Every structure is written in structure tokens, then in C-alpha cells.
Amino acid sequence: MTKMHPLLLGGGYGSPYSNKMRAVLRYRQIPVRWILRGSEWDNLPDVPVQIIPVLAFPDDDGDYTEAMVDSSPQIMRLETMFDQRSLVPTDPVVAFIDYLIEDYGDEWVTKPMYHYRWYYDAAIDKASKLLPLDRGGIHLPGAEWQQMQSYISERQIGRRAMVGSTEANRPIIEDSYHRLLELLSAHLESRMFLLGDRPGRGDFGLFGQLHQLVSWEPESAREAIDRAPRVRNWVDRMDDLSWWETPAGDDGWVARDAIADTTRALLHEVGRTYAPFMIANAEALQSGADEMSCTIDGATYSQAPFGYQGKCLMWLREQYAALSESDRAAVDAVLAGTGCEPLVS
């Protein structure tokens, strides 16, 4: 029997998307070697955009000549390579809802994550001290360490307004985090995962951001313990689900007409925040505006438009358009009244 060469995953401990992909690989029981990106052990192939995580693939000789970035495409690439413990529901309607929840985690819940890391003084101090050690190494000399702390904190604080972490937006962002904790806590009273007895892309999309929010950032972690200890425990479990006994084959997914009310409640939150943001962002990109603006909970949310999030909306609509007519009608029925309808209209 030929020994399988492991995949390589280059990331960082403070990266929500790195932790997302590491948890995906652990759950799927896919052999992988974790590498701190930018460290002395980083021998990963070049990638077109210097973001993390980086996932590298071995050839038949065990050489790593191909790599890719972006967690969502990475997940789908793995689906073509490995059959066991799939993350994609077999029902295309349930799979679309799962995809929508993943994108909400990746593109909206990342805002509370960034905000709680770079808005509060204690969080800024923690991140500034710890993040350089991933790349520079645990033996990083003091002067160089101090220099990297200043560089990282100044750069990230300077980007706050660009990604929406402003005093005006603070109530919107923090309230959305509090509601997410409440919604997930209610769901976890009776269910482990969002769409059945096995995790999907949406579970891991939320986990990646919450991994930082409930256990890494001082203020948001304190709030999680106070408001939703179930969610904190769920995040601890999700980090390594290699132990979870997934139903055999394609079993274990919820039926399209049996999606839990608590999952539907989460879709209302998606429609309350992510949907208006994504639509306004796309409109700003189309018009060439320097700022996007939308109304969330009766208040104005503003930031710079992001091209990548415009692509995310395009990809979401492509997934919807690829459904059969009857499946689109079923998705419409699930989304009716949630506020998510403009995403697919």
C-alpha cells in the first residue's frame, strides 16, 4: 500500500480562516501538516495573493508544487479529492443554505472579529504581542519583536474604518455578535450542528470567526462566557471533531422541509445584517463609489466597498441560478421572510 503524503496547511494561530481550515481537515480525518506561515519552517509553494491559510498539495513523488488560498474554494477542492465525512449536504437546497451560512460567517461575522481585536486597548495589546511570534518565531529578539508589534498594530488600527470598525458602526457590529451568541446558544440546547447530525460548511464558517471571538479576544471572550457558555464549549469541540462519529455515507443531513426553527432564526439574522451589507457593497462597486452605506436596525452602516465581497455575492447568485427550478422554489420558501431574499433576486 502506497503511503499517502500529507497536505500542508500554512496559517497562523490568530487567523480565523486558518483555524477554520485546520478544523475542517481534522474533522475529515485528512492527513495534514500544520506550518506557521512566514516562519523558518515555511517552505510552501508560491501563491498569487499573500493571505492565509495556504493549502499545498503533494504530487506522486511527495513534492509540493501546487498551492491555493481562500478557505471556501479549499473546502470544495477537498470535496473532489476525498469521499469520507463530506461537508456538503446531498440535498441541493440544504447545500445552498449551508453555503449561505458559511459566507455569512466569512464575510460578516469577520467584522465583529476584527472589531473586537483592534478596537479595545486590551485586545490591541494582546494581538500586537502575540501575532509577531507566529511569523518571527518564539525566539524573536526583543528589539525586532517591538518593531513588529508597532508595525502590526499601526497597520491594523489604520484599517479599522476601511473594514467598518468605527464608533458609529460599533453598536451595529457588537449587537450582531450578541445576537449570534444568543441564537447559537438556543440552537445548541437541542442540536450540535446547524443542518443535521454532522457539520457542514456553515458550521465551520461560523467556527473560524468564533474561535477568535470567544477564546482569543479579551472583551468578546468575556461576553461569550457571560452570555453563551454553550457557544464557547461548542467552539472548543469544533476545533477538533476527528472524534465525532459521523453517520455513514450521505446520511445525517436534515431534510429540506425539516430545517430547525433555530436555524431559520439564524437566517433571519443573516438577512438582518449580511444581506443589506452585501447588496449595498455591490451597488457601491458598480457605481464606483468610495463608500458603501446601508441601513441595519434603523441605523446607518458605512465603510469602504470591498471587491472580494462583490465576488462573493456574484458566486452566491451563480449557485442559486445553477439550481433546478423546483429547487430554487424550495430555497425561496426557506428564505421567505428572512430578509435574505435580495441576495438571490
Short mmCIF file of the C-alpha atoms (twelve columns), coordinates in Angstrom:
data_MODEL
# 
_entry.id   MODEL 
# 
loop_
_atom_site.group_PDB 
_atom_site.id 
_atom_site.type_symbol 
_atom_site.label_atom_id 
_atom_site.label_alt_id 
_atom_site.label_comp_id 
_atom_site.label_asym_id 
_atom_site.label_seq_id 
_atom_site.Cartn_x 
_atom_site.Cartn_y 
_atom_site.Cartn_z 
_atom_site.pdbx_PDB_model_num 
ATOM 1   C CA . MET A 1   0.000   0.000  0.000   1 
ATOM 2   C CA . THR A 2   1.388   3.399  -1.023  1 
ATOM 3   C CA . LYS A 3   1.802   5.812  1.843   1 
ATOM 4   C CA . MET A 4   -0.225  8.997  1.368   1 
ATOM 5   C CA . HIS A 5   1.724   12.200 1.634   1 
ATOM 6   C CA . PRO A 6   0.000   14.733 3.927   1 
ATOM 7   C CA . LEU A 7   -1.332  18.044 2.737   1 
ATOM 8   C CA . LEU A 8   0.380   21.165 4.064   1 
ATOM 9   C CA . LEU A 9   -1.642  23.908 5.738   1 
ATOM 10  C CA . GLY A 10  0.144   27.206 6.250   1 
ATOM 11  C CA . GLY A 11  -1.555  29.574 8.658   1 
ATOM 12  C CA . GLY A 12  -1.397  31.372 11.987  1 
ATOM 13  C CA . TYR A 13  -2.882  30.864 15.432  1 
ATOM 14  C CA . GLY A 14  -4.607  34.254 15.342  1 
ATOM 15  C CA . SER A 15  -6.137  33.710 11.890  1 
ATOM 16  C CA . PRO A 16  -9.837  32.766 11.864  1 
ATOM 17  C CA . TYR A 17  -9.650  31.243 8.387   1 
ATOM 18  C CA . SER A 18  -6.544  29.208 9.275   1 
ATOM 19  C CA . ASN A 19  -8.317  27.742 12.279  1 
ATOM 20  C CA . LYS A 20  -11.389 27.107 10.124  1 
ATOM 21  C CA . MET A 21  -9.407  25.031 7.628   1 
ATOM 22  C CA . ARG A 22  -7.401  23.206 10.268  1 
ATOM 23  C CA . ALA A 23  -10.683 22.181 11.913  1 
ATOM 24  C CA . VAL A 24  -12.098 21.074 8.544   1 
ATOM 25  C CA . LEU A 25  -9.099  18.832 7.915   1 
ATOM 26  C CA . ARG A 26  -9.219  17.413 11.420  1 
ATOM 27  C CA . TYR A 27  -12.919 16.601 11.143  1 
ATOM 28  C CA . ARG A 28  -12.493 14.995 7.727   1 
ATOM 29  C CA . GLN A 29  -9.520  12.995 9.065   1 
ATOM 30  C CA . ILE A 30  -7.357  14.108 6.148   1 
ATOM 31  C CA . PRO A 31  -3.603  13.819 6.841   1 
ATOM 32  C CA . VAL A 32  -2.133  17.299 7.126   1 
ATOM 33  C CA . ARG A 33  0.971   19.016 8.440   1 
ATOM 34  C CA . TRP A 34  0.443   22.416 10.072  1 
ATOM 35  C CA . ILE A 35  3.038   25.086 9.251   1 
ATOM 36  C CA . LEU A 36  3.254   28.587 10.670  1 
ATOM 37  C CA . ARG A 37  3.139   30.803 7.610   1 
ATOM 38  C CA . GLY A 38  6.213   33.023 7.298   1 
ATOM 39  C CA . SER A 39  8.179   31.045 9.870   1 
ATOM 40  C CA . GLU A 40  11.528  29.354 9.306   1 
ATOM 41  C CA . TRP A 41  9.655   26.108 8.535   1 
ATOM 42  C CA . ASP A 42  7.576   27.667 5.777   1 
ATOM 43  C CA . ASN A 43  8.585   26.023 2.509   1 
ATOM 44  C CA . LEU A 44  5.162   26.284 0.872   1 
ATOM 45  C CA . PRO A 45  4.869   26.948 -2.869  1 
ATOM 46  C CA . ASP A 46  4.221   30.491 -4.040  1 
ATOM 47  C CA . VAL A 47  0.620   31.691 -4.191  1 
ATOM 48  C CA . PRO A 48  -0.747  34.660 -6.167  1 
ATOM 49  C CA . VAL A 49  -2.074  36.512 -3.090  1 
ATOM 50  C CA . GLN A 50  -0.200  36.597 0.215   1 
ATOM 51  C CA . ILE A 51  -3.065  35.658 2.526   1 
ATOM 52  C CA . ILE A 52  -3.633  32.728 4.856   1 
ATOM 53  C CA . PRO A 53  -4.385  29.903 5.020   1 
ATOM 54  C CA . VAL A 54  -2.345  28.343 2.228   1 
ATOM 55  C CA . LEU A 55  -3.174  24.740 1.350   1 
ATOM 56  C CA . ALA A 56  -0.471  22.814 -0.552  1 
ATOM 57  C CA . PHE A 57  -0.912  19.516 -2.364  1 
ATOM 58  C CA . PRO A 58  1.686   16.762 -2.889  1 
ATOM 59  C CA . ASP A 59  2.383   15.127 -6.224  1 
ATOM 60  C CA . ASP A 60  3.003   11.402 -6.586  1 
ATOM 61  C CA . ASP A 61  6.616   11.876 -5.526  1 
ATOM 62  C CA . GLY A 62  5.683   13.804 -2.404  1 
ATOM 63  C CA . ASP A 63  6.828   17.166 -3.750  1 
ATOM 64  C CA . TYR A 64  4.693   20.214 -3.010  1 
ATOM 65  C CA . THR A 65  4.471   22.246 -6.206  1 
ATOM 66  C CA . GLU A 66  0.809   23.365 -6.091  1 
ATOM 67  C CA . ALA A 67  -0.905  25.549 -3.506  1 
ATOM 68  C CA . MET A 68  -4.060  27.628 -3.194  1 
ATOM 69  C CA . VAL A 69  -5.590  30.233 -0.887  1 
ATOM 70  C CA . ASP A 70  -9.181  31.087 0.182   1 
ATOM 71  C CA . SER A 71  -10.915 28.733 2.586   1 
ATOM 72  C CA . SER A 72  -14.181 28.216 0.665   1 
ATOM 73  C CA . PRO A 73  -12.516 27.045 -2.569  1 
ATOM 74  C CA . GLN A 74  -10.131 24.979 -0.451  1 
ATOM 75  C CA . ILE A 75  -13.096 23.180 1.115   1 
ATOM 76  C CA . MET A 76  -14.581 22.422 -2.292  1 
ATOM 77  C CA . ARG A 77  -11.230 21.232 -3.668  1 
ATOM 78  C CA . LEU A 78  -11.060 18.733 -0.797  1 
ATOM 79  C CA . GLU A 79  -14.550 17.520 -1.715  1 
ATOM 80  C CA . THR A 80  -13.197 16.423 -5.106  1 
ATOM 81  C CA . MET A 81  -10.256 14.596 -3.515  1 
ATOM 82  C CA . PHE A 82  -11.744 12.790 -0.504  1 
ATOM 83  C CA . ASP A 83  -15.049 10.973 -0.096  1 
ATOM 84  C CA . GLN A 84  -15.204 10.421 3.634   1 
ATOM 85  C CA . ARG A 85  -17.021 12.770 6.009   1 
ATOM 86  C CA . SER A 86  -18.157 15.252 3.352   1 
ATOM 87  C CA . LEU A 87  -19.174 18.772 4.376   1 
ATOM 88  C CA . VAL A 88  -21.667 19.265 1.530   1 
ATOM 89  C CA . PRO A 89  -25.287 18.188 2.100   1 
ATOM 90  C CA . THR A 90  -26.625 15.866 -0.582  1 
ATOM 91  C CA . ASP A 91  -29.868 17.829 -0.993  1 
ATOM 92  C CA . PRO A 92  -29.009 20.866 -3.187  1 
ATOM 93  C CA . VAL A 93  -31.480 23.043 -1.268  1 
ATOM 94  C CA . VAL A 94  -29.885 22.257 2.091   1 
ATOM 95  C CA . ALA A 95  -26.441 22.638 0.479   1 
ATOM 96  C CA . PHE A 96  -27.325 26.140 -0.712  1 
ATOM 97  C CA . ILE A 97  -28.492 27.178 2.768   1 
ATOM 98  C CA . ASP A 98  -25.257 25.747 4.160   1 
ATOM 99  C CA . TYR A 99  -23.227 27.751 1.637   1 
ATOM 100 C CA . LEU A 100 -25.133 30.935 2.535   1 
ATOM 101 C CA . ILE A 101 -24.413 30.469 6.247   1 
ATOM 102 C CA . GLU A 102 -20.726 29.848 5.538   1 
ATOM 103 C CA . ASP A 103 -20.492 33.071 3.565   1 
ATOM 104 C CA . TYR A 104 -22.263 34.977 6.338   1 
ATOM 105 C CA . GLY A 105 -19.604 33.714 8.727   1 
ATOM 106 C CA . ASP A 106 -16.733 34.514 6.383   1 
ATOM 107 C CA . GLU A 107 -17.933 37.933 5.235   1 
ATOM 108 C CA . TRP A 108 -19.997 39.365 8.108   1 
ATOM 109 C CA . VAL A 109 -19.010 37.669 11.373  1 
ATOM 110 C CA . THR A 110 -15.431 38.577 10.459  1 
ATOM 111 C CA . LYS A 111 -16.423 42.179 11.223  1 
ATOM 112 C CA . PRO A 112 -17.023 41.572 14.941  1 
ATOM 113 C CA . MET A 113 -13.828 39.514 14.966  1 
ATOM 114 C CA . TYR A 114 -11.744 42.350 13.509  1 
ATOM 115 C CA . HIS A 115 -13.540 44.962 15.601  1 
ATOM 116 C CA . TYR A 116 -13.026 43.230 18.943  1 
ATOM 117 C CA . ARG A 117 -9.357  42.651 18.124  1 
ATOM 118 C CA . TRP A 118 -8.424  46.181 17.056  1 
ATOM 119 C CA . TYR A 119 -10.903 48.463 18.859  1 
ATOM 120 C CA . TYR A 120 -10.315 47.691 22.545  1 
ATOM 121 C CA . ASP A 121 -6.985  48.518 24.200  1 
ATOM 122 C CA . ALA A 122 -6.518  45.157 25.955  1 
ATOM 123 C CA . ALA A 123 -7.180  43.291 22.714  1 
ATOM 124 C CA . ILE A 124 -4.795  45.524 20.751  1 
ATOM 125 C CA . ASP A 125 -2.086  44.910 23.337  1 
ATOM 126 C CA . LYS A 126 -2.621  41.135 23.229  1 
ATOM 127 C CA . ALA A 127 -2.706  40.851 19.437  1 
ATOM 128 C CA . SER A 128 0.284   43.146 18.989  1 
ATOM 129 C CA . LYS A 129 2.383   40.995 21.325  1 
ATOM 130 C CA . LEU A 130 1.320   37.551 20.110  1 
ATOM 131 C CA . LEU A 131 0.845   37.833 16.355  1 
ATOM 132 C CA . PRO A 132 4.517   38.633 15.556  1 
ATOM 133 C CA . LEU A 133 5.614   35.419 17.288  1 
ATOM 134 C CA . ASP A 134 3.837   33.262 14.696  1 
ATOM 135 C CA . ARG A 135 5.931   34.664 11.876  1 
ATOM 136 C CA . GLY A 136 9.050   35.796 13.675  1 
ATOM 137 C CA . GLY A 137 9.387   32.787 15.933  1 
ATOM 138 C CA . ILE A 138 9.286   32.261 19.675  1 
ATOM 139 C CA . HIS A 139 12.966  33.316 19.892  1 
ATOM 140 C CA . LEU A 140 12.351  36.660 18.157  1 
ATOM 141 C CA . PRO A 141 14.825  39.244 19.545  1 
ATOM 142 C CA . GLY A 142 13.258  41.909 21.723  1 
ATOM 143 C CA . ALA A 143 14.017  44.909 19.527  1 
ATOM 144 C CA . GLU A 144 12.699  43.211 16.401  1 
ATOM 145 C CA . TRP A 145 9.667   41.970 18.313  1 
ATOM 146 C CA . GLN A 146 8.889   45.506 19.476  1 
ATOM 147 C CA . GLN A 147 9.266   46.818 15.954  1 
ATOM 148 C CA . MET A 148 6.848   44.206 14.598  1 
ATOM 149 C CA . GLN A 149 4.359   44.963 17.365  1 
ATOM 150 C CA . SER A 150 4.289   48.606 16.364  1 
ATOM 151 C CA . TYR A 151 4.043   47.821 12.671  1 
ATOM 152 C CA . ILE A 152 1.153   45.360 13.049  1 
ATOM 153 C CA . SER A 153 -0.895  47.449 15.466  1 
ATOM 154 C CA . GLU A 154 -0.480  50.675 13.498  1 
ATOM 155 C CA . ARG A 155 -1.386  48.960 10.237  1 
ATOM 156 C CA . GLN A 156 -4.460  47.186 11.589  1 
ATOM 157 C CA . ILE A 157 -5.756  50.140 13.597  1 
ATOM 158 C CA . GLY A 158 -5.325  52.257 10.479  1 
ATOM 159 C CA . ARG A 159 -7.585  49.852 8.580   1 
ATOM 160 C CA . ARG A 160 -10.450 49.926 11.093  1 
ATOM 161 C CA . ALA A 161 -12.602 52.449 9.275   1 
ATOM 162 C CA . MET A 162 -11.975 50.718 5.959   1 
ATOM 163 C CA . VAL A 163 -13.464 47.444 7.229   1 
ATOM 164 C CA . GLY A 164 -16.231 49.048 9.304   1 
ATOM 165 C CA . SER A 165 -14.871 49.176 12.856  1 
ATOM 166 C CA . THR A 166 -15.839 52.759 13.714  1 
ATOM 167 C CA . GLU A 167 -17.539 54.373 16.667  1 
ATOM 168 C CA . ALA A 168 -20.649 54.941 14.528  1 
ATOM 169 C CA . ASN A 169 -20.769 51.287 13.465  1 
ATOM 170 C CA . ARG A 170 -19.820 49.875 16.864  1 
ATOM 171 C CA . PRO A 171 -23.398 49.297 18.142  1 
ATOM 172 C CA . ILE A 172 -24.368 47.515 14.909  1 
ATOM 173 C CA . ILE A 173 -21.327 45.240 14.950  1 
ATOM 174 C CA . GLU A 174 -21.412 44.426 18.659  1 
ATOM 175 C CA . ASP A 175 -25.184 43.906 18.754  1 
ATOM 176 C CA . SER A 176 -24.909 41.489 15.833  1 
ATOM 177 C CA . TYR A 177 -22.304 39.491 17.770  1 
ATOM 178 C CA . HIS A 178 -24.514 39.408 20.860  1 
ATOM 179 C CA . ARG A 179 -27.491 38.194 18.823  1 
ATOM 180 C CA . LEU A 180 -25.375 35.496 17.174  1 
ATOM 181 C CA . LEU A 181 -24.335 34.228 20.604  1 
ATOM 182 C CA . GLU A 182 -27.978 34.141 21.683  1 
ATOM 183 C CA . LEU A 183 -29.161 32.392 18.510  1 
ATOM 184 C CA . LEU A 184 -26.461 29.735 18.583  1 
ATOM 185 C CA . SER A 185 -26.941 29.167 22.292  1 
ATOM 186 C CA . ALA A 186 -30.647 28.497 21.712  1 
ATOM 187 C CA . HIS A 187 -29.823 26.107 18.866  1 
ATOM 188 C CA . LEU A 188 -27.260 24.213 20.922  1 
ATOM 189 C CA . GLU A 189 -29.827 23.416 23.595  1 
ATOM 190 C CA . SER A 190 -31.042 20.576 21.367  1 
ATOM 191 C CA . ARG A 191 -28.667 20.240 18.392  1 
ATOM 192 C CA . MET A 192 -24.920 20.024 17.824  1 
ATOM 193 C CA . PHE A 193 -24.812 21.285 14.214  1 
ATOM 194 C CA . LEU A 194 -26.859 23.639 12.068  1 
ATOM 195 C CA . LEU A 195 -28.166 21.251 9.422   1 
ATOM 196 C CA . GLY A 196 -28.212 17.752 10.846  1 
ATOM 197 C CA . ASP A 197 -26.120 15.319 12.830  1 
ATOM 198 C CA . ARG A 198 -22.913 16.301 11.050  1 
ATOM 199 C CA . PRO A 199 -21.173 19.629 10.466  1 
ATOM 200 C CA . GLY A 200 -21.379 21.489 7.177   1 
ATOM 201 C CA . ARG A 201 -19.542 24.385 5.618   1 
ATOM 202 C CA . GLY A 202 -21.721 26.806 7.586   1 
ATOM 203 C CA . ASP A 203 -20.705 25.339 10.935  1 
ATOM 204 C CA . PHE A 204 -17.033 25.775 10.086  1 
ATOM 205 C CA . GLY A 205 -17.606 29.252 8.629   1 
ATOM 206 C CA . LEU A 206 -19.038 30.390 11.952  1 
ATOM 207 C CA . PHE A 207 -16.455 28.433 13.936  1 
ATOM 208 C CA . GLY A 208 -13.482 30.177 12.279  1 
ATOM 209 C CA . GLN A 209 -14.568 33.635 13.414  1 
ATOM 210 C CA . LEU A 210 -15.964 32.490 16.763  1 
ATOM 211 C CA . HIS A 211 -12.743 30.638 17.532  1 
ATOM 212 C CA . GLN A 212 -11.136 34.051 17.887  1 
ATOM 213 C CA . LEU A 213 -14.141 35.874 19.324  1 
ATOM 214 C CA . VAL A 214 -14.979 33.507 22.179  1 
ATOM 215 C CA . SER A 215 -11.499 32.408 23.187  1 
ATOM 216 C CA . TRP A 216 -8.897  34.882 21.883  1 
ATOM 217 C CA . GLU A 217 -10.194 38.450 22.066  1 
ATOM 218 C CA . PRO A 218 -10.473 39.565 25.729  1 
ATOM 219 C CA . GLU A 219 -13.706 41.601 25.565  1 
ATOM 220 C CA . SER A 220 -15.702 39.344 23.241  1 
ATOM 221 C CA . ALA A 221 -14.481 36.218 25.073  1 
ATOM 222 C CA . ARG A 222 -15.717 37.645 28.381  1 
ATOM 223 C CA . GLU A 223 -19.070 38.412 26.788  1 
ATOM 224 C CA . ALA A 224 -19.316 34.874 25.404  1 
ATOM 225 C CA . ILE A 225 -18.764 33.332 28.842  1 
ATOM 226 C CA . ASP A 226 -21.352 35.662 30.364  1 
ATOM 227 C CA . ARG A 227 -23.955 35.365 27.624  1 
ATOM 228 C CA . ALA A 228 -23.455 31.988 25.939  1 
ATOM 229 C CA . PRO A 229 -21.198 29.422 27.625  1 
ATOM 230 C CA . ARG A 230 -22.705 26.731 25.369  1 
ATOM 231 C CA . VAL A 231 -21.211 28.525 22.367  1 
ATOM 232 C CA . ARG A 232 -17.781 28.641 23.967  1 
ATOM 233 C CA . ASN A 233 -17.958 24.900 24.619  1 
ATOM 234 C CA . TRP A 234 -19.173 24.267 21.043  1 
ATOM 235 C CA . VAL A 235 -16.171 26.141 19.680  1 
ATOM 236 C CA . ASP A 236 -13.842 24.034 21.818  1 
ATOM 237 C CA . ARG A 237 -15.469 20.879 20.402  1 
ATOM 238 C CA . MET A 238 -15.463 22.095 16.794  1 
ATOM 239 C CA . ASP A 239 -11.731 22.763 16.896  1 
ATOM 240 C CA . ASP A 240 -11.056 19.036 16.603  1 
ATOM 241 C CA . LEU A 241 -14.000 16.872 15.537  1 
ATOM 242 C CA . SER A 242 -11.891 13.928 14.456  1 
ATOM 243 C CA . TRP A 243 -13.638 12.034 17.261  1 
ATOM 244 C CA . TRP A 244 -17.177 12.755 16.014  1 
ATOM 245 C CA . GLU A 245 -18.940 9.638  14.713  1 
ATOM 246 C CA . THR A 246 -20.500 10.942 11.521  1 
ATOM 247 C CA . PRO A 247 -23.440 8.929  10.121  1 
ATOM 248 C CA . ALA A 248 -22.380 6.559  7.364   1 
ATOM 249 C CA . GLY A 249 -22.274 7.632  3.736   1 
ATOM 250 C CA . ASP A 250 -24.559 10.537 2.922   1 
ATOM 251 C CA . ASP A 251 -26.792 10.110 5.977   1 
ATOM 252 C CA . GLY A 252 -27.195 12.625 8.750   1 
ATOM 253 C CA . TRP A 253 -28.326 15.740 6.887   1 
ATOM 254 C CA . VAL A 254 -31.625 17.398 7.735   1 
ATOM 255 C CA . ALA A 255 -34.422 17.241 5.146   1 
ATOM 256 C CA . ARG A 256 -35.181 20.495 3.311   1 
ATOM 257 C CA . ASP A 257 -38.627 20.713 4.916   1 
ATOM 258 C CA . ALA A 258 -37.306 19.939 8.411   1 
ATOM 259 C CA . ILE A 259 -34.741 22.701 8.922   1 
ATOM 260 C CA . ALA A 260 -34.822 23.587 12.626  1 
ATOM 261 C CA . ASP A 261 -36.618 26.719 13.723  1 
ATOM 262 C CA . THR A 262 -33.426 27.795 15.480  1 
ATOM 263 C CA . THR A 263 -31.522 27.530 12.181  1 
ATOM 264 C CA . ARG A 264 -34.261 29.538 10.481  1 
ATOM 265 C CA . ALA A 265 -33.860 32.144 13.215  1 
ATOM 266 C CA . LEU A 266 -30.192 32.379 12.277  1 
ATOM 267 C CA . LEU A 267 -31.227 33.000 8.656   1 
ATOM 268 C CA . HIS A 268 -33.224 35.999 9.884   1 
ATOM 269 C CA . GLU A 269 -30.006 37.331 11.400  1 
ATOM 270 C CA . VAL A 270 -28.244 36.741 8.071   1 
ATOM 271 C CA . GLY A 271 -30.967 38.790 6.398   1 
ATOM 272 C CA . ARG A 272 -30.727 41.473 9.063   1 
ATOM 273 C CA . THR A 273 -27.008 42.205 8.667   1 
ATOM 274 C CA . TYR A 274 -25.132 40.356 5.926   1 
ATOM 275 C CA . ALA A 275 -27.825 40.805 3.249   1 
ATOM 276 C CA . PRO A 276 -28.148 44.607 3.323   1 
ATOM 277 C CA . PHE A 277 -24.379 44.939 3.636   1 
ATOM 278 C CA . MET A 278 -23.687 42.704 0.625   1 
ATOM 279 C CA . ILE A 279 -26.293 44.404 -1.559  1 
ATOM 280 C CA . ALA A 280 -25.046 47.908 -0.696  1 
ATOM 281 C CA . ASN A 281 -21.440 46.831 -1.221  1 
ATOM 282 C CA . ALA A 282 -22.268 45.509 -4.696  1 
ATOM 283 C CA . GLU A 283 -24.110 48.720 -5.593  1 
ATOM 284 C CA . ALA A 284 -21.170 50.837 -4.460  1 
ATOM 285 C CA . LEU A 285 -18.759 48.746 -6.523  1 
ATOM 286 C CA . GLN A 286 -20.982 49.044 -9.574  1 
ATOM 287 C CA . SER A 287 -21.271 52.827 -9.244  1 
ATOM 288 C CA . GLY A 288 -17.595 53.328 -8.417  1 
ATOM 289 C CA . ALA A 289 -18.405 54.980 -5.069  1 
ATOM 290 C CA . ASP A 290 -15.686 55.383 -2.452  1 
ATOM 291 C CA . GLU A 291 -18.079 54.400 0.350   1 
ATOM 292 C CA . MET A 292 -20.903 51.924 0.734   1 
ATOM 293 C CA . SER A 293 -23.769 52.621 3.078   1 
ATOM 294 C CA . CYS A 294 -26.833 50.671 4.185   1 
ATOM 295 C CA . THR A 295 -29.405 50.615 6.960   1 
ATOM 296 C CA . ILE A 296 -29.144 47.921 9.616   1 
ATOM 297 C CA . ASP A 297 -31.559 48.006 12.564  1 
ATOM 298 C CA . GLY A 298 -32.590 51.538 11.662  1 
ATOM 299 C CA . ALA A 299 -29.012 52.832 11.826  1 
ATOM 300 C CA . THR A 300 -26.579 53.682 9.043   1 
ATOM 301 C CA . TYR A 301 -23.671 51.328 8.487   1 
ATOM 302 C CA . SER A 302 -20.820 52.640 6.309   1 
ATOM 303 C CA . GLN A 303 -17.384 51.532 5.180   1 
ATOM 304 C CA . ALA A 304 -15.250 51.294 2.049   1 
ATOM 305 C CA . PRO A 305 -16.599 48.874 -0.577  1 
ATOM 306 C CA . PHE A 306 -14.710 45.594 -0.981  1 
ATOM 307 C CA . GLY A 307 -14.254 43.960 -4.354  1 
ATOM 308 C CA . TYR A 308 -13.918 40.453 -2.937  1 
ATOM 309 C CA . GLN A 309 -17.282 40.664 -1.212  1 
ATOM 310 C CA . GLY A 310 -18.778 41.760 -4.521  1 
ATOM 311 C CA . LYS A 311 -17.435 38.499 -5.973  1 
ATOM 312 C CA . CYS A 312 -18.942 36.566 -3.070  1 
ATOM 313 C CA . LEU A 313 -22.401 37.892 -3.917  1 
ATOM 314 C CA . MET A 314 -21.870 37.016 -7.573  1 
ATOM 315 C CA . TRP A 315 -20.811 33.463 -6.640  1 
ATOM 316 C CA . LEU A 316 -23.807 33.075 -4.320  1 
ATOM 317 C CA . ARG A 317 -26.165 34.083 -7.129  1 
ATOM 318 C CA . GLU A 318 -24.424 31.720 -9.530  1 
ATOM 319 C CA . GLN A 319 -25.003 28.860 -7.081  1 
ATOM 320 C CA . TYR A 320 -28.667 29.831 -6.863  1 
ATOM 321 C CA . ALA A 321 -29.033 30.090 -10.630 1 
ATOM 322 C CA . ALA A 322 -27.489 26.623 -11.056 1 
ATOM 323 C CA . LEU A 323 -30.299 25.044 -9.022  1 
ATOM 324 C CA . SER A 324 -33.225 23.443 -10.792 1 
ATOM 325 C CA . GLU A 325 -36.434 25.460 -10.973 1 
ATOM 326 C CA . SER A 326 -38.069 23.341 -8.273  1 
ATOM 327 C CA . ASP A 327 -35.007 23.617 -6.011  1 
ATOM 328 C CA . ARG A 328 -34.919 27.399 -6.429  1 
ATOM 329 C CA . ALA A 329 -38.574 27.495 -5.403  1 
ATOM 330 C CA . ALA A 330 -37.713 25.426 -2.327  1 
ATOM 331 C CA . VAL A 331 -34.835 27.777 -1.422  1 
ATOM 332 C CA . ASP A 332 -37.192 30.731 -1.858  1 
ATOM 333 C CA . ALA A 333 -39.611 29.085 0.577   1 
ATOM 334 C CA . VAL A 334 -36.875 28.628 3.184   1 
ATOM 335 C CA . LEU A 335 -35.680 32.220 2.799   1 
ATOM 336 C CA . ALA A 336 -39.142 33.810 2.679   1 
ATOM 337 C CA . GLY A 337 -39.481 36.489 5.329   1 
ATOM 338 C CA . THR A 338 -35.851 36.229 6.499   1 
ATOM 339 C CA . GLY A 339 -34.577 39.344 4.707   1 
ATOM 340 C CA . CYS A 340 -32.224 37.185 2.604   1 
ATOM 341 C CA . GLU A 341 -34.432 37.378 -0.500  1 
ATOM 342 C CA . PRO A 342 -32.498 40.270 -2.163  1 
ATOM 343 C CA . LEU A 343 -29.375 38.104 -2.175  1 
ATOM 344 C CA . VAL A 344 -30.887 35.783 -4.772  1 
ATOM 345 C CA . SER A 345 -33.405 38.029 -6.521  1 
# 
